[in-house]
Amino acid sequence: MSDVRFIASVECAQALRVGSREGMVFPAHQATGGLVALAALSDEELERLYAADDRSDPAEELPDLAKLRRELGSVRHSGVALNLERTERGVVAVGCPVKDRTGATVAALAISMPSVRYSPKQVKPLIAAITAAADAITRAL
């Protein structure tokens, strides 16, 4: 699971927006949903996932594991991932897990926006909206 795939996307009607990423694949440590998924792993699982000699693509750049562990600790603590231009310059996103009935993370929801629309004041309402949606999906599972 070192990569994540966007399986669905909905765009807003505003002229300046983040386009659909449906079907696109990103390194998990760069994408909001990937951070959510990685936060569900133990440190040992994370170590194995990013073992330098276990890469399918030798050109793949490995993340700084110490830094990634600290970031994932924040995601675990807060329950959400905040992506400030990590995947792409000019794009900000917030995401949270979708869990199955056992509490295991099975997917992630994310809200992305152009960074010019982002304000730290917006984080709380965005988290409330995305968490409510994820909870509804979790209940439906």
N, C-alpha and C positions, 0 to 999 in steps of 0.2 A: 504494500500500500504506500509506496513512496511517491505515487502519482494519484491525483484525483481528477475525476471527470465531472463536468457540469452536465446534469441530465435534463434540466428544465430551466427555462428563463422567461421572465416577463419584463418587458420594457415599459417605462412610463411614457406619457405622451409629450413630455417636454422636449424641446429641440436639443438641448444639451443634456445628454444622458449617457449612461454606460450601455453599450450595445450588448446584444445577446451573446453569451459565451457557451450556449448549448452545444454539447458535443466536444468542446475543447478540453484538453488535458493539460494540467499544470503540476509542477512538483508540489507535493503535499506541504512542504515547509514554507512555501511561498503563498499559497492560497488560503483564504479565510476558512473554507470548509475543510481543507487539509489540516489546518491548525487545530480545528475542533476535533477531527478524527485522531490526530497524533496525541492530543491531550488525553485521550482515552487509553493510551498505551502506557505500560509500565516503563521505567527507565531501562530495564533490561531489553524489552521489546524494541524500544527506540534505538538502543545501541546496535542490536542485531540488524534492524532495518537500514541503518546508515553505516554498516561496517564497510570500510574502505575497499576491502577485497571482494565484496559481494555485490558489485554493481553490474547491471546488464550493459550499461553504456559507460565505458571508461572515461569519456569526456564529461560525464555528469558531475556537476560541482556539488560537493557535499556541504551541508550547512555546518556552521560552528555549533557543535553539540552542546557546549556549556551555555551559550547564549539561547539556543533553542529550548533547552531544559528550563531555563528561567522564564522564558515567554510562555511555555506550556504550563508551568506552575501557575502563572497569572490566569491563564484560560481555565484551568481546573478550579481555581479559587473563585473566580467570578462567574464561571459558566458560559462565558462568551469570549469570542476572539475579535479583536479589533485590528484591522489591517489598514495601516496608514501608508498607502502607496507601495506596499510590499510586492504585490504582483505586477503592478504597472503604474508608472508615474501618472499622476492626475486622477487616480481612482482610489477611493476609500471604501471600506466595507466593514460590516459587523455581522458576526454569525454565531449560531448556537446549535447544539446537537439535537437530533431527532433520535429518540431512544425506543427500543423495543420493550415488551412487557417485563423483561428481566432487568431493564435499566442499562443495557448495553447500547452504546452509540452505534447506530446503523446508517446514519446519513447526517447531513448538516443543511441548515438553511442560512442564506446570507442575503443581506441587503447591500447593494453597491450603489455608489453615487460619485459624480465628479467631485474632486476634492474642493473645488470652489464653492460647492454647496454644503460642505461639511463644517460643522461647528461642534465643539465638545458639549455644548448645551443640548445638542440633539441626541446624544448617545442614550440617555435614559429613556426617552420615548421610543427610540428605535429598538432598544433592547426589549422593552415591554411588548412592542408589536411583534417582533420576531419570535420572542419566547412564547407568546400566546399562540402564534401560528404553529410553532414546533410542538407545543403541548397538544394542540388539536390533532395534529398528524399522529403523534405518539398514541393518543387515545384511540384513534381510528385503526391503528395497527393492532 
